[in-house]
């Protein structure tokens, strides 16, 4: 599916809006509840407000690096923190998604963020994302003790085969964006099993 710059921009904006609106709604509802209670803030409402604010901050910082212009190149510890903070907004405490970066230079900051987002979409429960770089390629692995999302795997394979995604195309904006970022000369190869997916870039 060949996208124009305008179409890709629309997909990215729709995706980011979708990923931020839930927390915005939670904060808005909590503020209405406080108003109904004459300004009283109970512990449950405070926790909802804090979680919503933390989620918004983590995602906004992550999206700024992943999709922004003049993206800052982050040293490995800062990149790991940025990505792990984002992953905490997706995974649960019982089944977290953990990140393992290997031989990743700060020049790959933007690509790593997009790859983290692509891999994170595959989890139904927690697991590990491993991103490693070599002189020849970048390898992204999503590994879990549980089954990964078969529908997302199928959609990724369709994208790589240049086939259309019929519904909710914006949820795959990060994959289309990676393709545009890398250019048509950089190959992408995907292999998948029920509990492990590997994407090779280059």
N, CA and C atoms as a LAMMPS dump frame, in Angstrom:
ITEM: TIMESTEP
0
ITEM: NUMBER OF ATOMS
606
ITEM: BOX BOUNDS ff ff ff
-5.0000000000000000e+02 5.0000000000000000e+02
-5.0000000000000000e+02 5.0000000000000000e+02
-5.0000000000000000e+02 5.0000000000000000e+02
ITEM: ATOMS id mol type element x y z
1 1 1 N 0.856 -1.189 0
2 1 2 C 0 0 0
3 1 3 C 0.892 1.239 0
4 2 1 N 0.882 1.963 -1.093
5 2 2 C 1.69 3.169 -1.214
6 2 3 C 0.93 4.351 -0.638
7 3 1 N 1.546 5.029 0.324
8 3 2 C 0.907 6.163 0.98
9 3 3 C 1.571 7.466 0.554
10 4 1 N 0.763 8.48 0.335
11 4 2 C 1.308 9.808 0.103
12 4 3 C 1.757 10.381 1.441
13 5 1 N 2.514 11.459 1.394
14 5 2 C 2.951 12.116 2.634
15 5 3 C 1.754 12.548 3.461
16 6 1 N 0.721 13.061 2.801
17 6 2 C -0.492 13.494 3.506
18 6 3 C -1.18 12.311 4.176
19 7 1 N -1.311 11.196 3.47
20 7 2 C -1.969 10.016 4.036
21 7 3 C -1.201 9.473 5.233
22 8 1 N 0.129 9.442 5.13
23 8 2 C 0.94 8.965 6.247
24 8 3 C 0.8 9.901 7.442
25 9 1 N 0.788 11.198 7.194
26 9 2 C 0.607 12.177 8.271
27 9 3 C -0.733 11.976 8.962
28 10 1 N -1.771 11.731 8.191
29 10 2 C -3.097 11.488 8.759
30 10 3 C -3.098 10.244 9.638
31 11 1 N -2.434 9.187 9.191
32 11 2 C -2.376 7.955 9.979
33 11 3 C -1.648 8.181 11.302
34 12 1 N -0.496 8.869 11.242
35 12 2 C 0.28 9.111 12.458
36 12 3 C -0.509 9.977 13.435
37 13 1 N -1.127 11.038 12.945
38 13 2 C -1.898 11.927 13.824
39 13 3 C -3.072 11.191 14.461
40 14 1 N -3.736 10.345 13.683
41 14 2 C -4.855 9.567 14.225
42 14 3 C -4.374 8.606 15.296
43 15 1 N -3.256 7.945 15.04
44 15 2 C -2.721 6.984 16.002
45 15 3 C -2.321 7.674 17.303
46 16 1 N -1.609 8.784 17.202
47 16 2 C -1.158 9.48 18.405
48 16 3 C -2.351 10.006 19.204
49 17 1 N -3.35 10.531 18.505
50 17 2 C -4.547 11.018 19.193
51 17 3 C -5.233 9.885 19.947
52 18 1 N -5.314 8.736 19.31
53 18 2 C -5.929 7.562 19.943
54 18 3 C -5.162 7.154 21.191
55 19 1 N -3.84 7.199 21.134
56 19 2 C -3.017 6.735 22.255
57 19 3 C -2.988 7.72 23.422
58 20 1 N -3.377 8.966 23.173
59 20 2 C -3.373 9.973 24.237
60 20 3 C -4.761 10.228 24.831
61 21 1 N -5.815 9.958 24.061
62 21 2 C -7.156 10.376 24.466
63 21 3 C -7.66 9.64 25.703
64 22 1 N -7.255 8.374 25.883
65 22 2 C -7.735 7.619 27.037
66 22 3 C -7.34 8.274 28.347
67 23 1 N -6.089 8.667 28.455
68 23 2 C -5.603 9.299 29.681
69 23 3 C -6.179 10.697 29.853
70 24 1 N -6.343 11.401 28.747
71 24 2 C -6.967 12.726 28.817
72 24 3 C -8.39 12.592 29.347
73 25 1 N -9.114 11.599 28.863
74 25 2 C -10.482 11.362 29.325
75 25 3 C -10.535 11.001 30.796
76 26 1 N -9.572 10.178 31.245
77 26 2 C -9.543 9.778 32.657
78 26 3 C -9.301 10.984 33.56
79 27 1 N -8.393 11.86 33.145
80 27 2 C -8.111 13.066 33.932
81 27 3 C -9.331 13.985 33.948
82 28 1 N -9.964 14.153 32.793
83 28 2 C -11.154 15.005 32.707
84 28 3 C -12.274 14.489 33.599
85 29 1 N -12.507 13.174 33.57
86 29 2 C -13.562 12.577 34.405
87 29 3 C -13.252 12.733 35.883
88 30 1 N -11.97 12.599 36.246
89 30 2 C -11.572 12.744 37.648
90 30 3 C -11.794 14.176 38.13
91 31 1 N -11.495 15.139 37.285
92 31 2 C -11.7 16.541 37.656
93 31 3 C -13.187 16.845 37.828
94 32 1 N -14.026 16.241 36.987
95 32 2 C -15.471 16.406 37.148
96 32 3 C -15.938 15.791 38.459
97 33 1 N -15.365 14.654 38.819
98 33 2 C -15.734 13.988 40.068
99 33 3 C -15.334 14.842 41.268
100 34 1 N -14.162 15.445 41.212
101 34 2 C -13.712 16.323 42.294
102 34 3 C -14.662 17.515 42.437
103 35 1 N -15.089 18.043 41.296
104 35 2 C -16.02 19.172 41.33
105 35 3 C -17.349 18.76 41.962
106 36 1 N -17.824 17.557 41.624
107 36 2 C -19.071 17.059 42.202
108 36 3 C -18.955 16.847 43.707
109 37 1 N -17.728 16.58 44.162
110 37 2 C -17.492 16.334 45.595
111 37 3 C -17.021 17.601 46.304
112 38 1 N -17.345 18.759 45.723
113 38 2 C -17.003 20.055 46.331
114 38 3 C -15.503 20.224 46.587
115 39 1 N -14.719 19.746 45.611
116 39 2 C -13.28 19.946 45.703
117 39 3 C -12.534 18.936 46.547
118 40 1 N -13.24 17.937 47.05
119 40 2 C -12.584 16.908 47.867
120 40 3 C -11.897 15.884 46.969
121 41 1 N -10.669 15.534 47.325
122 41 2 C -9.882 14.586 46.534
123 41 3 C -9.611 13.339 47.36
124 42 1 N -10.296 12.238 47.005
125 42 2 C -10.042 10.991 47.737
126 42 3 C -8.865 10.251 47.114
127 43 1 N -8.42 9.188 47.768
128 43 2 C -7.214 8.474 47.341
129 43 3 C -7.385 7.82 45.973
130 44 1 N -8.57 7.261 45.704
131 44 2 C -8.806 6.608 44.409
132 44 3 C -8.724 7.613 43.257
133 45 1 N -9.353 8.764 43.45
134 45 2 C -9.327 9.797 42.408
135 45 3 C -7.913 10.325 42.207
136 46 1 N -7.198 10.483 43.304
137 46 2 C -5.805 10.933 43.217
138 46 3 C -4.969 9.955 42.411
139 47 1 N -5.177 8.655 42.634
140 47 2 C -4.419 7.629 41.898
141 47 3 C -4.744 7.659 40.407
142 48 1 N -6.034 7.883 40.079
143 48 2 C -6.431 7.958 38.671
144 48 3 C -5.771 9.157 38.002
145 49 1 N -5.783 10.292 38.693
146 49 2 C -5.142 11.493 38.157
147 49 3 C -3.644 11.284 37.958
148 50 1 N -2.987 10.654 38.934
149 50 2 C -1.546 10.443 38.845
150 50 3 C -1.194 9.489 37.713
151 51 1 N -1.963 8.401 37.599
152 51 2 C -1.717 7.433 36.524
153 51 3 C -1.929 8.074 35.158
154 52 1 N -3.009 8.842 35.033
155 52 2 C -3.293 9.512 33.769
156 52 3 C -2.203 10.498 33.387
157 53 1 N -1.75 11.276 34.371
158 53 2 C -0.693 12.259 34.109
159 53 3 C 0.62 11.573 33.747
160 54 1 N 0.975 10.524 34.484
161 54 2 C 2.222 9.796 34.201
162 54 3 C 2.202 9.183 32.804
163 55 1 N 1.041 8.636 32.425
164 55 2 C 0.904 8.027 31.105
165 55 3 C 1.053 9.074 30.009
166 56 1 N 0.389 10.202 30.183
167 56 2 C 0.484 11.272 29.186
168 56 3 C 1.911 11.779 29.029
169 57 1 N 2.593 11.972 30.145
170 57 2 C 3.971 12.474 30.093
171 57 3 C 4.878 11.48 29.388
172 58 1 N 4.781 10.189 29.765
173 58 2 C 5.647 9.158 29.17
174 58 3 C 5.4 9.029 27.669
175 59 1 N 4.128 9.01 27.283
176 59 2 C 3.817 8.841 25.867
177 59 3 C 4.172 10.079 25.056
178 60 1 N 3.917 11.257 25.603
179 60 2 C 4.244 12.479 24.871
180 60 3 C 5.75 12.586 24.619
181 61 1 N 6.561 12.281 25.631
182 61 2 C 8.016 12.321 25.473
183 61 3 C 8.471 11.302 24.423
184 62 1 N 7.895 10.113 24.491
185 62 2 C 8.258 9.044 23.554
186 62 3 C 7.866 9.418 22.124
187 63 1 N 6.629 9.898 21.945
188 63 2 C 6.159 10.248 20.608
189 63 3 C 6.949 11.412 20.018
190 64 1 N 7.379 12.325 20.865
191 64 2 C 8.165 13.469 20.387
192 64 3 C 9.484 12.998 19.766
193 65 1 N 10.107 12.015 20.399
194 65 2 C 11.357 11.483 19.855
195 65 3 C 11.092 10.595 18.65
196 66 1 N 10.053 9.771 18.735
197 66 2 C 9.77 8.812 17.666
198 66 3 C 9.309 9.487 16.376
199 67 1 N 8.462 10.508 16.494
200 67 2 C 7.844 11.089 15.304
201 67 3 C 8.202 12.556 15.071
202 68 1 N 8.934 13.173 15.995
203 68 2 C 9.235 14.59 15.876
204 68 3 C 10.333 14.887 14.876
205 69 1 N 10.446 16.159 14.527
206 69 2 C 11.538 16.599 13.661
207 69 3 C 12.739 16.972 14.519
208 70 1 N 13.916 16.95 13.903
209 70 2 C 15.158 17.262 14.616
210 70 3 C 15.281 16.456 15.907
211 71 1 N 14.97 15.164 15.793
212 71 2 C 14.956 14.3 16.968
213 71 3 C 16.32 14.244 17.651
214 72 1 N 16.294 14.381 18.952
215 72 2 C 17.523 14.292 19.746
216 72 3 C 18.064 12.87 19.716
217 73 1 N 19.375 12.741 19.613
218 73 2 C 20.015 11.425 19.664
219 73 3 C 20.383 11.145 21.112
220 74 1 N 19.776 10.108 21.68
221 74 2 C 19.899 9.862 23.11
222 74 3 C 20.966 8.816 23.423
223 75 1 N 21.789 9.054 24.439
224 75 2 C 22.693 8.001 24.934
225 75 3 C 21.866 6.808 25.408
226 76 1 N 22.475 5.641 25.404
227 76 2 C 21.75 4.404 25.696
228 76 3 C 20.937 4.45 26.992
229 77 1 N 21.479 4.913 28.128
230 77 2 C 20.665 4.93 29.355
231 77 3 C 19.404 5.781 29.228
232 78 1 N 19.516 6.929 28.547
233 78 2 C 18.353 7.796 28.37
234 78 3 C 17.342 7.175 27.412
235 79 1 N 17.838 6.517 26.371
236 79 2 C 16.956 5.852 25.415
237 79 3 C 16.209 4.698 26.083
238 80 1 N 16.926 3.923 26.879
239 80 2 C 16.284 2.817 27.604
240 80 3 C 15.194 3.33 28.532
241 81 1 N 15.456 4.415 29.252
242 81 2 C 14.459 4.969 30.164
243 81 3 C 13.237 5.47 29.401
244 82 1 N 13.476 6.188 28.301
245 82 2 C 12.38 6.694 27.488
246 82 3 C 11.473 5.553 27.024
247 83 1 N 12.081 4.505 26.49
248 83 2 C 11.313 3.379 25.953
249 83 3 C 10.645 2.576 27.062
250 84 1 N 11.344 2.349 28.171
251 84 2 C 10.76 1.594 29.277
252 84 3 C 9.601 2.34 29.917
253 85 1 N 9.706 3.661 30.017
254 85 2 C 8.593 4.452 30.548
255 85 3 C 7.372 4.324 29.643
256 86 1 N 7.616 4.323 28.329
257 86 2 C 6.509 4.131 27.379
258 86 3 C 5.907 2.733 27.525
259 87 1 N 6.758 1.71 27.622
260 87 2 C 6.26 0.336 27.726
261 87 3 C 5.443 0.113 28.993
262 88 1 N 5.762 0.836 30.052
263 88 2 C 4.986 0.718 31.293
264 88 3 C 3.558 1.201 31.119
265 89 1 N 3.337 2.059 30.131
266 89 2 C 1.975 2.543 29.884
267 89 3 C 1.158 1.536 29.076
268 90 1 N 1.828 0.484 28.592
269 90 2 C 1.152 -0.532 27.781
270 90 3 C 1.006 -1.841 28.545
271 91 1 N 2.102 -2.338 29.079
272 91 2 C 2.078 -3.609 29.794
273 91 3 C 1.463 -3.471 31.178
274 92 1 N 1.116 -4.593 31.762
275 92 2 C 0.587 -4.594 33.119
276 92 3 C 1.706 -4.922 34.105
277 93 1 N 1.466 -4.628 35.382
278 93 2 C 2.472 -4.947 36.387
279 93 3 C 2.671 -6.462 36.489
280 94 1 N 1.603 -7.214 36.298
281 94 2 C 1.698 -8.666 36.385
282 94 3 C 2.422 -9.259 35.191
283 95 1 N 2.246 -8.635 34.026
284 95 2 C 2.86 -9.137 32.791
285 95 3 C 3.525 -7.988 32.039
286 96 1 N 4.647 -7.476 32.548
287 96 2 C 5.29 -6.325 31.918
288 96 3 C 5.973 -6.688 30.6
289 97 1 N 6.18 -5.669 29.784
290 97 2 C 6.998 -5.802 28.582
291 97 3 C 8.35 -5.185 28.91
292 98 1 N 9.405 -5.979 28.833
293 98 2 C 10.742 -5.484 29.181
294 98 3 C 11.566 -5.318 27.908
295 99 1 N 12.528 -4.415 27.983
296 99 2 C 13.328 -4.066 26.815
297 99 3 C 14.788 -4.44 27.013
298 100 1 N 15.376 -4.998 25.963
299 100 2 C 16.781 -5.382 25.975
300 100 3 C 17.432 -4.806 24.713
301 101 1 N 18.231 -3.74 24.888
302 101 2 C 18.922 -3.122 23.761
303 101 3 C 20.375 -3.587 23.727
304 102 1 N 20.823 -4.022 22.556
305 102 2 C 22.179 -4.563 22.417
306 102 3 C 22.909 -3.853 21.277
307 103 1 N 24.063 -3.283 21.586
308 103 2 C 24.927 -2.632 20.594
309 103 3 C 24.187 -1.548 19.803
310 104 1 N 23.356 -0.808 20.484
311 104 2 C 22.567 0.253 19.844
312 104 3 C 23.252 1.596 20.068
313 105 1 N 23.537 2.306 18.997
314 105 2 C 24.173 3.62 19.105
315 105 3 C 23.098 4.701 19.169
316 106 1 N 23.489 5.886 19.625
317 106 2 C 22.525 6.975 19.759
318 106 3 C 22.009 7.448 18.404
319 107 1 N 22.738 7.155 17.325
320 107 2 C 22.261 7.524 15.992
321 107 3 C 21.001 6.757 15.595
322 108 1 N 20.735 5.656 16.288
323 108 2 C 19.559 4.834 15.977
324 108 3 C 18.36 5.17 16.864
325 109 1 N 18.436 6.258 17.601
326 109 2 C 17.39 6.614 18.566
327 109 3 C 15.985 6.554 17.97
328 110 1 N 15.793 7.243 16.885
329 110 2 C 14.457 7.337 16.282
330 110 3 C 13.962 5.967 15.803
331 111 1 N 14.829 5.229 15.132
332 111 2 C 14.451 3.908 14.62
333 111 3 C 14.144 2.957 15.771
334 112 1 N 14.942 3.01 16.83
335 112 2 C 14.692 2.147 17.984
336 112 3 C 13.313 2.422 18.578
337 113 1 N 12.962 3.692 18.725
338 113 2 C 11.653 4.035 19.285
339 113 3 C 10.518 3.478 18.437
340 114 1 N 10.619 3.637 17.125
341 114 2 C 9.583 3.115 16.239
342 114 3 C 9.518 1.587 16.331
343 115 1 N 10.676 0.941 16.408
344 115 2 C 10.71 -0.526 16.513
345 115 3 C 10.115 -1.005 17.834
346 116 1 N 10.363 -0.273 18.904
347 116 2 C 9.759 -0.61 20.197
348 116 3 C 8.235 -0.553 20.084
349 117 1 N 7.746 0.477 19.438
350 117 2 C 6.298 0.64 19.268
351 117 3 C 5.713 -0.487 18.414
352 118 1 N 6.416 -0.849 17.349
353 118 2 C 5.968 -1.947 16.482
354 118 3 C 5.918 -3.257 17.252
355 119 1 N 6.987 -3.555 17.982
356 119 2 C 7.052 -4.818 18.723
357 119 3 C 6.024 -4.863 19.851
358 120 1 N 5.83 -3.746 20.54
359 120 2 C 4.914 -3.712 21.687
360 120 3 C 3.489 -4.052 21.284
361 121 1 N 3.126 -3.738 20.043
362 121 2 C 1.77 -4.007 19.562
363 121 3 C 1.447 -5.503 19.521
364 122 1 N 2.475 -6.329 19.504
365 122 2 C 2.27 -7.766 19.303
366 122 3 C 1.859 -8.509 20.571
367 123 1 N 2.04 -7.873 21.728
368 123 2 C 1.835 -8.586 22.993
369 123 3 C 0.381 -8.591 23.434
370 124 1 N -0.084 -9.784 23.801
371 124 2 C -1.366 -9.925 24.481
372 124 3 C -1.102 -9.897 25.983
373 125 1 N -0.042 -10.575 26.385
374 125 2 C 0.493 -10.476 27.736
375 125 3 C 1.955 -10.051 27.605
376 126 1 N 2.683 -10.064 28.697
377 126 2 C 4.03 -9.507 28.681
378 126 3 C 5.054 -10.351 27.959
379 127 1 N 6.273 -9.856 27.968
380 127 2 C 7.373 -10.546 27.318
381 127 3 C 8.573 -9.631 27.203
382 128 1 N 9.466 -9.959 26.289
383 128 2 C 10.705 -9.207 26.124
384 128 3 C 10.86 -8.736 24.687
385 129 1 N 11.25 -7.483 24.54
386 129 2 C 11.639 -6.935 23.238
387 129 3 C 13.159 -6.85 23.22
388 130 1 N 13.775 -7.48 22.22
389 130 2 C 15.23 -7.441 22.065
390 130 3 C 15.552 -6.738 20.753
391 131 1 N 16.287 -5.638 20.841
392 131 2 C 16.71 -4.926 19.638
393 131 3 C 18.231 -4.893 19.618
394 132 1 N 18.799 -5.458 18.568
395 132 2 C 20.258 -5.51 18.465
396 132 3 C 20.697 -4.967 17.106
397 133 1 N 21.844 -4.313 17.106
398 133 2 C 22.371 -3.719 15.875
399 133 3 C 23.725 -4.313 15.548
400 134 1 N 23.983 -4.475 14.253
401 134 2 C 25.294 -4.906 13.777
402 134 3 C 25.669 -4.017 12.603
403 135 1 N 26.807 -4.292 12.003
404 135 2 C 27.231 -3.504 10.852
405 135 3 C 26.305 -3.704 9.66
406 136 1 N 25.599 -4.839 9.627
407 136 2 C 24.78 -5.184 8.465
408 136 3 C 23.3 -4.91 8.642
409 137 1 N 22.795 -5.063 9.856
410 137 2 C 21.345 -4.925 10.022
411 137 3 C 20.954 -4.611 11.463
412 138 1 N 19.668 -4.393 11.65
413 138 2 C 19.054 -4.246 12.973
414 138 3 C 18.034 -5.364 13.114
415 139 1 N 18.091 -6.065 14.231
416 139 2 C 17.158 -7.15 14.474
417 139 3 C 16.251 -6.79 15.638
418 140 1 N 14.958 -6.964 15.427
419 140 2 C 13.957 -6.683 16.453
420 140 3 C 13.225 -7.983 16.753
421 141 1 N 13.274 -8.42 18.011
422 141 2 C 12.591 -9.649 18.409
423 141 3 C 11.549 -9.344 19.473
424 142 1 N 10.374 -9.913 19.289
425 142 2 C 9.333 -9.89 20.312
426 142 3 C 9.153 -11.327 20.785
427 143 1 N 9.424 -11.56 22.065
428 143 2 C 9.398 -12.91 22.625
429 143 3 C 8.478 -12.932 23.838
430 144 1 N 7.684 -13.986 23.969
431 144 2 C 6.765 -14.078 25.097
432 144 3 C 6.569 -15.533 25.508
433 145 1 N 6.155 -15.728 26.752
434 145 2 C 5.75 -17.063 27.205
435 145 3 C 4.316 -17.356 26.778
436 146 1 N 3.647 -16.354 26.243
437 146 2 C 2.262 -16.484 25.805
438 146 3 C 2.189 -16.238 24.302
439 147 1 N 1.058 -16.578 23.696
440 147 2 C 0.887 -16.334 22.268
441 147 3 C 0.892 -14.839 21.987
442 148 1 N 1.529 -14.473 20.9
443 148 2 C 1.494 -13.104 20.421
444 148 3 C 0.255 -12.923 19.541
445 149 1 N -0.061 -11.678 19.223
446 149 2 C -1.278 -11.384 18.469
447 149 3 C -1.171 -11.851 17.025
448 150 1 N -1.926 -12.886 16.682
449 150 2 C -1.9 -13.423 15.321
450 150 3 C -2.418 -12.396 14.315
451 151 1 N -3.402 -11.595 14.712
452 151 2 C -3.966 -10.602 13.788
453 151 3 C -2.957 -9.502 13.478
454 152 1 N -2.165 -9.1 14.478
455 152 2 C -1.141 -8.078 14.234
456 152 3 C -0.011 -8.636 13.367
457 153 1 N 0.38 -9.869 13.637
458 153 2 C 1.415 -10.501 12.812
459 153 3 C 0.963 -10.564 11.355
460 154 1 N -0.284 -10.982 11.152
461 154 2 C -0.836 -11.076 9.801
462 154 3 C -0.853 -9.709 9.124
463 155 1 N -1.227 -8.678 9.882
464 155 2 C -1.266 -7.325 9.318
465 155 3 C 0.132 -6.856 8.932
466 156 1 N 1.133 -7.123 9.771
467 156 2 C 2.505 -6.738 9.448
468 156 3 C 2.976 -7.424 8.174
469 157 1 N 2.627 -8.701 8.026
470 157 2 C 3.02 -9.426 6.826
471 157 3 C 2.349 -8.84 5.583
472 158 1 N 1.087 -8.416 5.728
473 158 2 C 0.386 -7.78 4.608
474 158 3 C 1.067 -6.467 4.212
475 159 1 N 1.461 -5.699 5.209
476 159 2 C 2.128 -4.423 4.927
477 159 3 C 3.415 -4.665 4.148
478 160 1 N 4.182 -5.67 4.579
479 160 2 C 5.44 -5.967 3.89
480 160 3 C 5.209 -6.501 2.486
481 161 1 N 4.041 -7.117 2.267
482 161 2 C 3.69 -7.622 0.938
483 161 3 C 2.976 -6.562 0.098
484 162 1 N 2.914 -5.331 0.65
485 162 2 C 2.262 -4.21 -0.043
486 162 3 C 0.776 -4.464 -0.281
487 163 1 N 0.146 -5.169 0.653
488 163 2 C -1.294 -5.42 0.582
489 163 3 C -2.027 -4.426 1.485
490 164 1 N -3.277 -4.157 1.171
491 164 2 C -4.067 -3.2 1.941
492 164 3 C -4.533 -3.794 3.265
493 165 1 N -4.535 -2.962 4.31
494 165 2 C -5.155 -3.302 5.588
495 165 3 C -6.551 -2.697 5.562
496 166 1 N -7.566 -3.517 5.714
497 166 2 C -8.928 -3.049 5.489
498 166 3 C -9.458 -2.175 6.624
499 167 1 N -9.182 -2.529 7.875
500 167 2 C -9.775 -1.826 9.008
501 167 3 C -8.704 -1.227 9.911
502 168 1 N -9.023 -0.072 10.511
503 168 2 C -8.156 0.561 11.514
504 168 3 C -6.697 0.669 11.049
505 169 1 N -6.511 1.189 9.868
506 169 2 C -5.164 1.301 9.311
507 169 3 C -4.244 2.129 10.205
508 170 1 N -4.813 3.101 10.918
509 170 2 C -3.986 3.994 11.734
510 170 3 C -3.255 3.271 12.856
511 171 1 N -3.764 2.1 13.285
512 171 2 C -3.064 1.385 14.351
513 171 3 C -1.719 0.833 13.889
514 172 1 N -1.493 0.85 12.58
515 172 2 C -0.218 0.393 12.033
516 172 3 C 0.614 1.557 11.487
517 173 1 N 0.277 2.768 11.923
518 173 2 C 0.972 3.964 11.433
519 173 3 C 2.475 3.87 11.652
520 174 1 N 2.891 3.295 12.801
521 174 2 C 4.316 3.211 13.108
522 174 3 C 5.058 2.317 12.111
523 175 1 N 4.403 1.291 11.602
524 175 2 C 5.053 0.407 10.629
525 175 3 C 5.214 1.124 9.285
526 176 1 N 4.155 1.791 8.857
527 176 2 C 4.253 2.574 7.624
528 176 3 C 5.293 3.687 7.759
529 177 1 N 5.353 4.28 8.934
530 177 2 C 6.313 5.361 9.17
531 177 3 C 7.747 4.832 9.109
532 178 1 N 7.982 3.636 9.673
533 178 2 C 9.313 3.033 9.601
534 178 3 C 9.724 2.81 8.155
535 179 1 N 8.808 2.293 7.343
536 179 2 C 9.113 2.078 5.935
537 179 3 C 9.489 3.391 5.24
538 180 1 N 8.733 4.444 5.526
539 180 2 C 9.008 5.742 4.91
540 180 3 C 10.34 6.305 5.4
541 181 1 N 10.628 6.085 6.677
542 181 2 C 11.861 6.594 7.279
543 181 3 C 13.087 5.919 6.675
544 182 1 N 13.001 4.622 6.455
545 182 2 C 14.127 3.852 5.938
546 182 3 C 14.296 4.014 4.432
547 183 1 N 13.192 4.178 3.726
548 183 2 C 13.249 4.272 2.269
549 183 3 C 13.109 2.903 1.621
550 184 1 N 12.798 2.908 0.364
551 184 2 C 12.511 1.655 -0.345
552 184 3 C 13.742 0.788 -0.563
553 185 1 N 14.937 1.338 -0.4
554 185 2 C 16.156 0.567 -0.645
555 185 3 C 16.544 -0.321 0.546
556 186 1 N 15.91 -0.1 1.705
557 186 2 C 16.248 -0.892 2.897
558 186 3 C 15.218 -2.007 3.052
559 187 1 N 15.642 -3.267 2.926
560 187 2 C 14.687 -4.38 3.021
561 187 3 C 14.245 -4.644 4.459
562 188 1 N 13.016 -5.131 4.599
563 188 2 C 12.465 -5.559 5.88
564 188 3 C 11.984 -6.991 5.725
565 189 1 N 12.421 -7.856 6.636
566 189 2 C 12.026 -9.259 6.582
567 189 3 C 11.419 -9.668 7.92
568 190 1 N 10.3 -10.37 7.857
569 190 2 C 9.579 -10.774 9.064
570 190 3 C 9.439 -12.284 9.113
571 191 1 N 9.781 -12.866 10.25
572 191 2 C 9.509 -14.28 10.494
573 191 3 C 8.746 -14.388 11.806
574 192 1 N 7.815 -15.339 11.876
575 192 2 C 6.938 -15.376 13.048
576 192 3 C 6.564 -16.788 13.453
577 193 1 N 6.466 -16.986 14.752
578 193 2 C 5.893 -18.177 15.358
579 193 3 C 4.872 -17.687 16.379
580 194 1 N 4.234 -18.596 17.092
581 194 2 C 3.173 -18.192 18.022
582 194 3 C 3.689 -17.3 19.142
583 195 1 N 4.909 -17.562 19.605
584 195 2 C 5.423 -16.828 20.771
585 195 3 C 6.674 -16.006 20.466
586 196 1 N 7.04 -15.895 19.187
587 196 2 C 8.236 -15.127 18.837
588 196 3 C 8.113 -14.551 17.435
589 197 1 N 8.426 -13.283 17.313
590 197 2 C 8.434 -12.609 16.025
591 197 3 C 9.796 -11.923 15.858
592 198 1 N 10.345 -12.014 14.658
593 198 2 C 11.629 -11.369 14.384
594 198 3 C 11.499 -10.505 13.145
595 199 1 N 11.893 -9.251 13.271
596 199 2 C 11.92 -8.324 12.147
597 199 3 C 13.374 -7.934 11.924
598 200 1 N 13.851 -8.152 10.694
599 200 2 C 15.22 -7.806 10.345
600 200 3 C 15.198 -6.629 9.39
601 201 1 N 15.927 -5.587 9.749
602 201 2 C 16.015 -4.375 8.95
603 201 3 C 17.392 -4.335 8.293
604 202 1 N 17.424 -4.336 6.982
605 202 2 C 18.693 -4.286 6.278
606 202 3 C 19.093 -5.604 5.68
